[in-house]
Amino acid sequence: MAEKLPKTVSFHTLGCKVNHYETEGIWQMFMKEGYERVDFEQQADVYVINTCTVTNTGDKKSRQIIRRAVRKNPEAIVCVTGCYAQTSPGEILEIPGVDVVVGTQNRKNMIGYIEEHQKTREPVNGVMNIMKNRVFEEMDVPVFTDRTRASLKIQEGCNNFCTFCIIPWSRGLLRSRDPENVIEQAQKLVDAGYKEIVLTGIHTAGYGEDMTDYNFAKLLLDLETKVEGLMRIRISSIEASQITEEVIQVLDQSEKIVRHLHIPLQSGSDSVLARMRRKYSSDYYYEKIKKIRKALPDLAITSDVIVGFPGETEEEFNETYSFIQKVGYAELHVFPFSRRTGTPAARMDDQVDEDVKNDRVHRLIELSNQLAKEYASRYEDEVLEIIPEERVVDTEHPNMLVGYSDNYLKVQFEGTPDMIGKLARVKITKAGYPYSEGQFVRIMDHATHSSR
């Protein structure tokens, strides 16, 4: 009798780091059931599309990818999960060829739903009301298929309800992962060879807001002291209001938390912040920046800014521009305001003209590039710690590697492929943006490691 071939599964992930993390978690479940993973461009028995809904374009892209999977193998089972699946399961089930829809919870039931569909040939809708969920869904991700930096999801959901954002409706309210599970997962990642862990979530540093005697600062401390062999901890994002005295103290004393924080701003104008329903003023934000810089003088601060929010006047835009100059970020992510159907901001009067929006975006990107170059130039001739992530395709220099320093400079230097994923000391020979150039000094081992 011929041996039964393993079933194949293929994944396509749209959207953010959290989605990428969860795809890895879903793959772990399939792997345990004896599936083999194949590339999305190949024929597979099961296609899993992990969708994004942060903008209307996210929905549209998600639909295109779903249709592509259906066309690739009409016999395959097409399973759609993620944020768009959570907010619009009906819309997705109307796409011919979709068999299973699971939202942003109960992913552990996915394989069961697939088996149910195989028996009944009926589409399965596994999406439930996310707002009733108060429990973090555990997913084991001890290793990643394609990265040198490991993410570790520590919380889910958000309670903020900013007027431009659909995410609370696709992810639910804030819930934190059990600290023991976070530590255990971190240890598994270190044991699998990762030197750096990026703490990630929907509202990452809101971790612990749903707990009585535990918080984000305590988690950072536990990761620092209880995970053996961990060298770098990076926080994917932290709100100004979450930078408490306790957090500053932990950052100040830590030898593993890197000198980089991503602190979303969205706007530097108080009137725009109020319309966005952000819970701080520009003064409050600036005071926090001053405090944290006092504790960590070399800190790289990066941020997100939304340009052209409804009603944004030239004066309000200039307030944002000046505020960004005053803070002096190491890099900015600049987004034109996107009308997300279903959010209060999409219904606001005074939508800003696309041309005006694009002009403002370009002005801010230019400012960001200038600030990024200024920040990088402070480190010329200094030796920084880099984890090379990949080889650069460069015919003249076949051995060029690229990776990030602890303070988030992207550095290229000549090295050998066996250095990828290790911690290297590299001297910055020429500062620049988007890349700085460096010269390899030596590989670090655990005994000599100290980031400060």
N, C-alpha and C positions, 0 to 999 in steps of 0.2 A: 504493500500500500504506500502511495506517495506521501511524503511528509507534508503536513499542512504548513503553508507559508505564513509567516507572521503578518498580522494586519498592519497596515501603514496609516500614519496620521501626519498631517501637515498643518503648520500654523502660520497665520498672518496677523501681526499686531499693529494696530494703529494707535497713535496718541502717546501718552506720557510714560515716565519711568515705572509708575505703579502698574500700568498695563503690561509692560515688558516683564516685570517681576511675576505678575499673576500668570502670564503665559507659561513661564518656567514652572510654576506650581502645577498648572494643569498638565503640562508635559510629564511631570513626575508621576501623576496619577495614571496616565496612559502607559507609561513605561512599566509601571508595576503590573499592569494588565497584559503585558507581553507585546505591546505595540512597538513598531519600529518607526522612527521619525524620518520623514523625507522632506526635501525642499518643496516650497509652495508651488514652484513652477512644474513640479512633477505630478504624475497621476497618483492619487492617494485614495484609500478606502474612506477616510474621514478627513474633512477639512474643518479646522476650528478657526473662526475669524473673531479676533478680540477687538471690539469696536470702540470708537471715540465719539463723543457728542459735544465736546466743549464749544465748538462752533457749528453753524449750519453746514459748513464745508466738511467738517468731520463726519456728519451724517451721510453726506453725498459720497465722500470717498469710501466710507464703509459699505454703502450700497453697491458701488462699482466693484469692490473687491469680492463681495458676496456673489455677484453675478459672474465674476471671472471664475470663481471656484466651481459654480454650477456648470459653466460651459466646459471647464477642463475635464471633469468626469461626471457626466449626468447620472451615473450609477452610484456615485459616492454619497455618503451622508454628510450634509452640510450643517454644521453646528455654529450658531452665532452667540457670542457672549459679550460682556463688557458694558460700557456706559450707554451706548445707543440702544443696545438690547434691553437695558433696564428701563429707559424712558419711553421707548416706542416699540414694544414687542409686536403689536398688531401690524405696524408698518412693515416690519421685517418678515413676518409670516406671510404677507401678501406677495413677497418676491417668490416666483415659482422656483421650486427646487430647494427651498430652505426646510430642513427637517426638525431641527431642535433649536429652541431659543432659551438661553439661561442668562440672567442678568449679572449683577455684580455681587451676588451672594449665592449660596447653595451650589457652588461649582463642583462640590464633591458628588452631587447627583448626576453630573453630566454623562458619565459612562452608562449609568442606569437608564437614563432617558434615551440614549442611543440604542441600547438593547431593547427597550420598550418599543421604540420606533421600528426596529428590525422585525419585531413580531407583528405589530399592528399596521405598519406602513402609514400611520397617521402622524401628522406633525405634532410635536410636543412643545407646549409653552410652559416653561418652568419658572417664569418670572413672578415674583411676589412683591407685595408692598414693602419697599425698602425703609420707609419711615418708621415702621414698627420694630425694626431690627436694632437691638442694643448690644449685640455680641460680635466681637471680632472673629472673622472666619479664618481659622488656622489653615495655612498651606505650607507644606514643607518644601523649601528650596535650598538643598544643601550644596548645589553647584549650578553654574550657569553655562549655557552652551557656547556663548560667543563673547564673553567679556573678561577683562582682567580686573575690573572693579566690580565687586559684588554689591548688589543692593540688598537691603534688609528692610522689609516693610514692617513698620511698628504700629501704625494706626490706620484707621479707615474713617472716611466721612468728615463733614464739616458743619459747624453750627452757625456760620457767619451770615449766610444769605446776602452776599453783596449783590447789588442790583444788576450787574452785568453777567452773573454767573449761574449756570444751570447745575453745577456739580452737586450741591446738596440733594437735588432731586434724583440724580443718577447714582449717588454714593451713600445717601442717607446721613444720619447724624453721627457725630464724633464717637468712635469707640476705640479703645486702646488694646493692644495685644498684651497678653499676660507676660510680665517681666521675665519669669522663668523661661518661657518659650523664646523670648527675644535672645536671652543669653545663650540658650542651648543652640539656637539657629546660628548665632554669631560664631560660636565655637566650631560648629560643623563647617562653616565657610572658611574659617582660618585653617582648620584641619585639611580642607580640600586645597589649600595653597594660596588663598587670597590674602594679600597684605593690607588691603584697604577695604573698609565697609562703608557704604553710603546709606545712611539712615533715611528712609523714604516713607511717604504716606500722602494722604490727600491734604492734610493740614499738620504736617509732621511734628512740629514742636508743640502742638496742642495735646501731645501724648500725656496721658495721666489726668486730664481735666475731668474725666469721668470716674476717677478713683479718689478714695478718701485720704490715704496716707502715703501716696507714691506720686512722683511727678517726673517730668522730663529730665530735670537736673539729676535726680537720683538714678534714673536709667543710665545717663551718661557716665556717672560715677561707677555704677555696677559694670558697665561694658569695659571701662578702663581697668578695673581691678580684678574682674572675675574671668575675663576671656584670655586664655593663655596664648601668647604668640601673636596677638593682634597688634599691628603697628600703626594703622591710621584709621581714625573715625572721621567721616565727613557728614555734616548735617545738610540734607538736600535743600531745606528751606526753613526759615524761622521768621515769624511775624515780630514786628517791633515790640508788641505788647507781651510777647513770650520771652523776651530777653530780661528775665528777672535778675535781682541781685544774686540769687542762688545760682542761676545759670552762668552769670558772669564769673562768679567765684570758681565754679567748676572748670570753665574754659581757661581761666587764668592759671589754675594749678595743673591742668592736664598736660601730659606729655604725648598724648595720642590724638587729641582732637586737632584737626588741621587749622591753619591760619586763614580760613576762608568761610565767610557766611553769606548766604543768599537771603537778603532781607527785602521782600517785595514792597515796593513803594506805590505803584499804580499811578499816582499823581502827586505833584508837589504843590498843588493848589488846594487850599482848604475848602473852597466852595465846590470844587469837583469831587474831592474826597467825601464830602457830605452827600452829594448826589449818588456817589457810588455805594454809599452806606458802609464805608471803611470806618473802623472804630478808633481812629486816631487823627490828630491834626499834624501838620508838617512840623510844628514846634516839638510836639511830643516825640515824633520820629527822630528829629535831629538830636534831641537830648539823649535818647537811647544810643544813637551812633557815637556821640561824644563820650558817653560812659564806657561803652565797650572798647572804644579806641584807646581810652586811658589804660584799661586793663591789658589790651593787646595791640600795641602800637603798630605792628606789622600786618595787621589783619587786612585781607582782601575782602572788600564788600561788593557783591554783585546784586543786581536787582531787576525787577520787571516793571515796565511802565506801559500804560495804555494811553494812546494818543488819539485825540478826536472823539472823546466821550461826548454823548449828547449835550449840546449847549456850551461846549468848550470854546471860550472866546480867545482871541489872540492874546489878551491880557492874562487869562488863566494859563494858557500854554507857556507864556513867558515866565510865569511864576514857577512852573514845573522846570523849565529850562535852567533858570537861575538856581533853583534849589538843588538840581543835579550837579551843577558846577560847584556849589557850596559843599556838598557831601564829598564829591570827588570819588566816584565809584571806580572799581577796577574793570568793570564791564557791565553793560546793560543789555537786557533783552527788550527790544522795543516792539510793541504790537499796535497796529491800527485797531481802533474799536471795531468789534464785529457784532452785528445785531443778532443775538441768539434768541430765536423764537421761544416764547415762554418765559422770558425774563423781563422784569420791569423796565430795564434800560432800552429794550427793543421797542417798547411802546412810548418812550418819551418823545416829546416834541423837540424841535431844534436839533435834528440829526445833522451832523457835520458833513459838508460836501466832501466827496471822495478825493477830489484834487487837493483841497485844503489839508485833508487828513494825510495824504501821501507826502505833501510838501513838509508837513511837521514831522512825519516819521523820518524823512531823510535828514532833516536838520538835527534830530536827536541822535540818529545813527552816527552822523559825523562827529557830534560831541562825544558820544560813547567811544568812538575809535581814538579820538584825541586823548581822552581820559585814560583809556586802556594803555596807550603808548606811554603816557606819563607814569602810570603805575609800574609798568614793566621796567622802565628805565631806572627805577630805584634799585633794581636788583642786578644791574650789569656788573660783571666781575665778582658777583657773590656766588657761593656754592649752595645749591638748593637740592632737596631730595625729590627725585622724580621716580614715578613708576611707569616705565615704558609700556605702552599698550599695543602698539603695532609697528610694523615696518612701513616706511614711507616709500611709495612707488617713485623712485628717482633713478633714472638710468645712469647719471654721472656718479652718484653716491649710492651704491646698492645696499650699503649697511646703515642707512639712516633710520633711526627709531624716533617715535614721537610719544609723548605722555605728558601728564600734568604734574606740576610741582604741588607741594602741600598748599601753597597759597594761590593755586589755580592759574599759574602761567602755563601756557601750552608751549612745550619746549621740544625742539628737534636736535638730535645729536647723533654722532656716529657711534655705533655699538654693534653687538652681535645678537642674533635672534634669541640666544639662550637667556638674554637679560630681560626679555618680556615678562612682565608680571612680578619682577623682583624690585627691590628698593635700591635705587642707584643715586650716588652723589654726583651732581653735574654742575660744572661751573658755567654761568651764563656769560658767553663771550660777546653776544650782540643781542640787546633787548629789542623787542619789536612787537607788533600785533598784526595778524592773529598769532604769529609764531615768534618765539625768541629762539636764538641759536645757542647751543651749549657744547661743552667739551666734557666727556666722561672722565670722572675722577676714580671712583671705586664703587663696588657693590657693598651695601650695608648688610651686616648680619644682626641677629637679635641682640647680641651682647653689646654692640656699640651704638645701638639705636637710641636717639633722642631727637625729637623734632624741634626742641627749643634750644 
